[in-house]
Amino acid sequence: MKKIIYFIFLLLMIGIASAEDIKVVKESANEIKIGEIIEIKIIISNPYQEEKEFLIEEILQKDIEVIDPLTVFKRRNDALEVTYYEWVTKISPNSVKTITYKIKPLSLEGYSIGSTKVIDKSNLK
């Protein structure tokens, strides 16, 4: 018997004061089966009149196989090792950019899509 897990589209708002209007939406399949490749989209909008540069960090859950892209990063958070994707991308004024990655869940017990952190690097300069 295959286990199926259901996902609801996630809407994430960036809580940076100077980036109140920047929106991040994360999409994935409505149902996921063990061993099936799933595609996850991170959609970022730039409503400003100038180009913005963003650092995007996507935490990956344990018990998955990375499909695309293959390059991941690792770091220690307290006593846990965290695996994550990282992208730096520029988004043109009044535009939307989609970042896509693919993974394969190896088990569904307690499975959920990881958290996404988006930092407006243009404010850090």
Secondary structure, DSSP 8 states (H G I E B T S, - for coil): ---EEE---EEEE---GGGTT-EEEEE--SEEETT--EEEEEEEEE-SSS-EEEEEEEEE-SSEEEEES---EEEEETTEEEEEEEEEEEE-TTEEEEEEEEEEES--TT-----EEEEEGGG--
